[in-house]
Amino acid sequence: MTGPFDPTTIDGIRIRNRFMRSATWDDTATDAGEVTDASVKIFEGVARGGVGLIVTGYAYVSEQGKAAVGQYGISEDRHIGGLQRLVKAAHDHGAKIAVQIAHAGIGVGLLKRKDLVALAPSRIEGLTSPHRALTSSEIEEIVSDFGAAAARAREAGFDAVQLHAAHGYLMSQFLSPLANHRTDKWGGTAERRQCFHVEVMRSVRRAVGEAYPIWMKLGLQDHSHGGLQLSEGLDALKVLTGEGLSAVEVSTGLGAMGSRVSKPGDEERPYFRGDSAEAKRVVDIPVMLVGGIRSLSMAEDILGRGDADMISMCRPLIREPDLIARWERGDTAPAKCISCLKCLGVALRGEPLECAEERRLREEATGG
């Protein structure tokens, strides 16, 4: 039976255990998307703390695709040098690392710019924020941007690139009937809504060559009325696997993600475990499960039952970067994270990502 501390190999990359740190916006990049010393410190801490694989916070493939202040960029060659520092931070402490690349589409709220007209597959009824539909030529340009960003990822030394096709960003929008009402090659049917993903995959493959790993964080369903259904998400996953996708992290698409997140005192509840198990049933590539995993016993159960191949965690590793090492040493108490999401509030205030509860305890102890 597979255990959490068993090594694994994905695309020829040997990973020391089955734990990965999911992509996390940390608000440490400069306004120009450059890596900072604060960025490197976060990656060093998580890698030293024992995870086998790290995925960076989302990096924008073009300036128009930027989602947030403090977000990493991978849209220009000048970003490569800083990204190499993140690779070194991970590799120096035994972890492998992938960079997540993304285009925000309408998901630009964290930029805090009221004057910004966001780009979307279609005009979206009921959406009050300024946005417009992309032209066909603009779509083709974004497809090329993904390829160019992936080439920079390879040059920077990342072990793999992960395409962000979840959480309501542009790739999610193209796959969802809630956001994609086009009637051309890019939409209109479930099959044509997959076209953007397929073309991005092909663009990336051309840019990085046949051997370089292409992974994806994929929202298999929208969890919203009238949105992407699980069956459609699984169909898309099968198509993308045929295009060379070699690992998938299962998450959500458009929808009220907040309603899926556990609150302090809730029973441990991996949000997308059922979706992950379905993905395992239909494709023969490694499946990574993220969301709501707080204990070693839950990780063991998920892996033991074959519902995922890797355990992906985010918030617990903000509070305890050394959580995995702690568990491996034999201290198997659940993560200290209480799912309050106040760490996000820290970043939204323009400060580097940090556990708000740990900060509160520290300030109490020091009288600060």
C-alpha positions as CSV (number, residue, x, y, z in Angstrom):
1,M,0.0,0.0,0.0
2,T,1.3,3.5,-0.9
3,G,2.3,5.6,2.1
4,P,2.7,9.4,2.4
5,F,6.5,9.1,2.9
6,D,7.1,6.7,0.0
7,P,9.0,8.3,-2.9
8,T,7.5,8.6,-6.3
9,T,8.7,9.4,-9.8
10,I,6.7,11.6,-12.2
11,D,8.0,12.2,-15.7
12,G,11.4,10.9,-14.6
13,I,11.5,13.3,-11.6
14,R,12.1,11.5,-8.3
15,I,10.1,13.1,-5.5
16,R,11.1,12.2,-2.0
17,N,7.5,11.7,-0.7
18,R,3.9,12.1,-1.6
19,F,3.4,15.6,-0.2
20,M,3.3,18.7,-2.3
21,R,2.9,22.4,-1.5
22,S,0.1,23.7,-3.6
23,A,0.5,27.0,-5.5
24,T,-0.1,29.9,-3.1
25,W,-0.2,33.6,-3.8
26,D,2.3,35.1,-1.3
27,D,2.3,38.8,-2.2
28,T,6.1,39.0,-2.1
29,A,6.9,39.9,-5.7
30,T,7.7,43.5,-6.8
31,D,5.2,45.5,-8.8
32,A,7.1,44.3,-11.9
33,G,6.6,40.7,-10.9
34,E,10.2,40.1,-9.7
35,V,11.2,37.6,-7.1
36,T,12.4,39.2,-3.8
37,D,14.4,38.0,-0.8
38,A,11.0,37.5,1.0
39,S,9.9,35.2,-1.8
40,V,13.1,33.1,-1.5
41,K,12.7,32.8,2.3
42,I,9.2,31.3,1.9
43,F,10.4,28.7,-0.5
44,E,13.5,27.8,1.5
45,G,11.3,27.3,4.6
46,V,8.8,25.0,2.9
47,A,11.6,23.0,1.1
48,R,13.6,22.6,4.3
49,G,10.3,21.6,6.0
50,G,10.1,18.3,4.1
51,V,7.7,18.6,1.2
52,G,8.6,16.6,-1.8
53,L,7.3,19.0,-4.4
54,I,6.5,22.7,-4.4
55,V,4.4,24.6,-6.9
56,T,4.9,28.3,-7.0
57,G,2.2,30.9,-6.7
58,Y,0.6,31.7,-10.0
59,A,2.9,33.6,-12.4
60,Y,1.2,35.8,-15.0
61,V,1.9,35.0,-18.7
62,S,1.2,38.5,-19.8
63,E,0.7,41.9,-18.2
64,Q,-3.0,41.8,-19.2
65,G,-3.3,38.4,-17.4
66,K,-2.0,39.7,-14.1
67,A,-4.4,38.8,-11.2
68,A,-2.9,40.4,-8.1
69,V,-0.4,42.8,-6.6
70,G,2.7,41.0,-5.4
71,Q,2.2,38.3,-8.1
72,Y,5.2,36.6,-9.8
73,G,5.7,37.4,-13.5
74,I,6.9,35.0,-16.2
75,S,5.9,37.2,-19.1
76,E,9.3,38.6,-19.9
77,D,12.8,37.3,-20.0
78,R,13.8,39.6,-17.2
79,H,11.8,37.5,-14.8
80,I,14.0,34.4,-15.4
81,G,16.8,35.4,-13.1
82,G,14.6,35.8,-10.1
83,L,12.7,32.6,-10.8
84,Q,16.0,30.7,-10.8
85,R,16.4,31.8,-7.2
86,L,13.2,29.9,-6.3
87,V,14.4,26.8,-8.1
88,K,17.7,26.9,-6.2
89,A,15.9,27.4,-2.9
90,A,13.8,24.3,-3.5
91,H,16.6,22.1,-4.9
92,D,19.1,23.1,-2.2
93,H,16.8,21.5,0.4
94,G,15.8,18.4,-1.5
95,A,12.5,19.5,-3.0
96,K,11.4,19.5,-6.6
97,I,9.6,22.5,-7.9
98,A,7.1,23.5,-10.7
99,V,6.0,26.9,-11.7
100,Q,2.3,27.6,-12.1
101,I,1.5,29.9,-15.0
102,A,-1.8,31.6,-15.5
103,H,-3.9,34.3,-17.2
104,A,-6.5,35.9,-14.9
105,G,-9.2,36.7,-17.4
106,I,-11.9,38.3,-15.3
107,G,-10.2,37.3,-12.1
108,V,-8.3,40.6,-11.6
109,G,-10.0,41.7,-8.3
110,L,-6.8,41.5,-6.2
111,L,-5.3,44.2,-8.4
112,K,-7.6,46.7,-6.8
113,R,-7.9,48.7,-10.0
114,K,-11.4,50.0,-10.7
115,D,-10.3,51.4,-14.1
116,L,-9.3,48.0,-15.5
117,V,-11.4,46.4,-18.2
118,A,-10.9,42.6,-17.8
119,L,-10.8,40.1,-20.6
120,A,-13.2,37.2,-20.8
121,P,-14.3,34.5,-23.3
122,S,-17.7,36.3,-23.5
123,R,-19.7,39.1,-21.9
124,I,-21.0,37.6,-18.7
125,E,-24.5,38.4,-17.7
126,G,-24.8,39.8,-14.2
127,L,-21.1,40.5,-13.9
128,T,-20.9,44.2,-12.9
129,S,-17.1,44.7,-13.0
130,P,-15.8,46.1,-16.3
131,H,-15.0,43.4,-18.8
132,R,-15.2,42.5,-22.5
133,A,-15.0,39.5,-24.8
134,L,-11.7,38.6,-26.3
135,T,-11.3,38.7,-30.0
136,S,-10.1,35.6,-31.9
137,S,-6.7,37.2,-32.5
138,E,-6.3,38.1,-28.8
139,I,-7.1,34.5,-27.9
140,E,-4.4,33.3,-30.3
141,E,-1.9,35.8,-28.7
142,I,-2.7,34.5,-25.2
143,V,-2.2,30.9,-26.4
144,S,1.3,32.0,-27.6
145,D,1.9,33.8,-24.3
146,F,1.5,30.5,-22.5
147,G,4.0,28.8,-24.7
148,A,6.5,31.6,-24.2
149,A,6.0,31.5,-20.4
150,A,6.6,27.8,-20.4
151,A,9.8,28.2,-22.3
152,R,11.0,30.6,-19.6
153,A,10.0,28.1,-17.0
154,R,12.3,25.5,-18.6
155,E,15.1,28.0,-18.9
156,A,14.8,29.0,-15.2
157,G,15.3,25.3,-14.3
158,F,11.9,24.4,-13.0
159,D,11.3,20.6,-13.0
160,A,7.8,21.1,-14.6
161,V,5.3,23.7,-15.5
162,Q,1.7,23.6,-14.2
163,L,-1.0,25.3,-16.1
164,H,-3.6,27.0,-13.9
165,A,-7.0,25.9,-15.2
166,A,-8.9,26.3,-11.9
167,H,-10.4,28.8,-9.5
168,G,-12.2,30.9,-12.1
169,Y,-9.2,32.2,-14.0
170,L,-9.1,32.4,-17.8
171,M,-8.7,28.6,-18.5
172,S,-11.6,27.9,-16.1
173,Q,-13.7,30.5,-17.9
174,F,-13.2,29.0,-21.3
175,L,-14.3,25.6,-20.0
176,S,-17.3,26.8,-18.2
177,P,-20.8,27.4,-19.8
178,L,-21.2,30.2,-17.2
179,A,-18.5,32.3,-18.8
180,N,-18.1,30.9,-22.3
181,H,-21.0,31.7,-24.6
182,R,-19.0,32.0,-27.8
183,T,-20.3,30.5,-31.0
184,D,-17.0,30.2,-32.9
185,K,-14.3,27.5,-32.6
186,W,-13.6,28.6,-29.0
187,G,-17.1,27.8,-27.6
188,G,-20.7,26.8,-28.1
189,T,-20.5,23.1,-27.3
190,A,-18.7,21.2,-24.5
191,E,-16.2,20.0,-27.0
192,R,-15.4,23.5,-28.3
193,R,-15.1,24.9,-24.8
194,Q,-12.1,22.5,-24.5
195,C,-10.4,24.2,-27.5
196,F,-8.5,26.8,-25.6
197,H,-7.0,24.2,-23.2
198,V,-6.0,22.0,-26.2
199,E,-4.4,24.9,-28.0
200,V,-2.5,26.1,-24.9
201,M,-1.2,22.5,-24.4
202,R,0.0,22.4,-28.0
203,S,1.6,25.8,-27.7
204,V,3.4,24.9,-24.5
205,R,4.6,21.6,-26.0
206,R,6.0,23.3,-29.1
207,A,7.8,25.7,-26.8
208,V,9.3,23.2,-24.3
209,G,9.9,20.1,-26.5
210,E,8.6,16.6,-26.1
211,A,10.3,15.6,-22.8
212,Y,9.5,18.5,-20.6
213,P,6.6,17.8,-18.1
214,I,3.4,19.7,-18.5
215,W,1.0,19.4,-15.5
216,M,-2.3,21.2,-14.8
217,K,-4.4,22.4,-11.9
218,L,-7.8,21.6,-13.2
219,G,-11.3,22.5,-11.9
220,L,-13.2,19.4,-12.8
221,Q,-16.5,21.1,-12.0
222,D,-17.8,24.6,-11.2
223,H,-19.8,23.9,-8.0
224,S,-22.3,26.5,-9.3
225,H,-25.8,26.1,-10.7
226,G,-25.6,25.8,-14.5
227,G,-21.8,25.5,-14.5
228,L,-19.3,22.9,-15.7
229,Q,-20.4,19.4,-14.7
230,L,-18.1,16.8,-13.4
231,S,-18.7,14.6,-16.5
232,E,-17.6,17.5,-18.7
233,G,-14.6,18.1,-16.6
234,L,-13.6,14.4,-16.8
235,D,-14.1,14.4,-20.6
236,A,-11.8,17.5,-20.8
237,L,-9.2,15.7,-18.7
238,K,-9.2,12.7,-21.0
239,V,-8.7,14.9,-24.0
240,L,-5.9,16.8,-22.3
241,T,-4.2,13.6,-21.3
242,G,-4.2,12.6,-25.0
243,E,-2.5,15.9,-25.7
244,G,0.4,15.1,-23.4
245,L,-0.8,16.2,-19.9
246,S,1.2,14.1,-17.5
247,A,-0.2,15.0,-14.0
248,V,-3.3,16.8,-12.7
249,E,-4.0,18.5,-9.5
250,V,-7.8,18.3,-8.9
251,S,-9.5,21.5,-7.7
252,T,-12.6,23.6,-8.5
253,G,-13.6,25.9,-11.4
254,L,-16.0,28.8,-11.2
255,G,-18.1,29.0,-8.1
256,A,-18.4,29.9,-4.4
257,M,-15.1,28.4,-3.3
258,G,-15.6,29.9,0.2
259,S,-18.6,27.6,0.8
260,R,-16.2,24.6,0.2
261,V,-13.6,25.7,2.8
262,S,-13.8,24.2,6.3
263,K,-14.1,26.5,9.2
264,P,-12.5,26.3,12.7
265,G,-13.8,23.3,14.5
266,D,-15.2,21.5,11.4
267,E,-14.5,17.9,10.8
268,E,-11.6,17.3,8.4
269,R,-13.2,17.3,4.9
270,P,-11.1,17.0,1.8
271,Y,-13.2,19.1,-0.6
272,F,-12.5,17.4,-3.9
273,R,-11.8,13.8,-2.8
274,G,-14.7,12.4,-4.8
275,D,-13.6,14.3,-7.9
276,S,-10.1,13.1,-7.5
277,A,-11.3,9.5,-7.2
278,E,-13.2,9.9,-10.4
279,A,-10.2,11.3,-12.2
280,K,-8.2,8.3,-11.0
281,R,-10.8,6.1,-12.6
282,V,-10.7,7.7,-16.1
283,V,-7.0,8.6,-16.7
284,D,-3.7,6.9,-16.1
285,I,-1.6,9.8,-15.0
286,P,-0.7,10.9,-11.4
287,V,-3.6,12.7,-9.6
288,M,-2.9,15.2,-6.9
289,L,-5.6,16.1,-4.4
290,V,-5.7,19.5,-2.7
291,G,-8.1,21.1,-0.2
292,G,-9.1,20.4,3.4
293,I,-6.4,17.9,4.3
294,R,-5.1,18.5,7.8
295,S,-3.9,15.2,9.2
296,L,-1.4,12.5,8.4
297,S,-4.1,9.9,9.0
298,M,-6.3,11.5,6.3
299,A,-3.3,11.6,3.9
300,E,-2.7,7.9,4.6
301,D,-6.4,7.0,4.0
302,I,-6.6,8.9,0.7
303,L,-3.4,7.3,-0.7
304,G,-4.3,3.9,0.8
305,R,-7.7,3.9,-0.9
306,G,-6.3,5.0,-4.2
307,D,-8.2,8.3,-4.4
308,A,-5.0,10.3,-5.2
309,D,-1.3,9.8,-5.9
310,M,-0.1,12.9,-4.1
311,I,-1.4,15.0,-1.2
312,S,-1.4,18.7,-2.0
313,M,-1.5,21.2,0.9
314,C,-1.5,25.0,1.1
315,R,-2.7,26.7,4.3
316,P,-1.3,24.2,6.8
317,L,2.2,24.9,5.3
318,I,1.8,28.6,5.8
319,R,1.4,28.1,9.6
320,E,3.9,25.2,9.8
321,P,6.4,25.1,6.9
322,D,8.0,22.1,8.7
323,L,4.8,20.2,9.1
324,I,5.9,17.3,6.9
325,A,9.2,16.9,8.7
326,R,7.3,17.0,12.0
327,W,5.1,14.2,10.9
328,E,8.0,12.2,9.6
329,R,9.8,12.5,12.9
330,G,6.8,10.9,14.6
331,D,4.9,13.9,15.9
332,T,1.7,13.0,14.1
333,A,-0.6,15.6,15.7
334,P,-2.8,17.3,13.0
335,A,-1.8,20.5,11.4
336,K,-2.1,23.6,13.6
337,C,-3.9,25.4,10.8
338,I,-7.5,26.2,11.8
339,S,-8.8,27.1,8.4
340,C,-9.6,30.7,9.4
341,L,-8.2,32.1,6.1
342,K,-6.9,35.1,7.9
343,C,-3.5,34.4,6.2
344,L,-5.2,35.7,3.1
345,G,-6.1,38.9,4.9
346,V,-2.4,39.4,5.8
347,A,-1.5,39.3,2.1
348,L,-4.5,41.5,1.1
349,R,-3.0,44.2,3.4
350,G,0.1,44.2,1.2
351,E,2.3,42.2,3.6
352,P,4.1,38.9,2.9
353,L,2.0,35.8,3.4
354,E,2.0,34.7,7.0
355,C,-0.3,32.8,9.4
356,A,-2.3,35.4,11.2
357,E,-2.8,33.1,14.2
358,E,0.9,32.6,14.6
359,R,1.4,36.3,14.4
360,R,-1.2,36.9,17.1
361,L,0.5,34.4,19.4
362,R,3.9,35.8,18.8
363,E,2.7,39.3,19.5
364,E,1.0,38.2,22.7
365,A,4.2,36.5,23.8
366,T,6.3,39.5,23.2
367,G,3.8,42.1,24.3
368,G,3.9,43.5,20.7
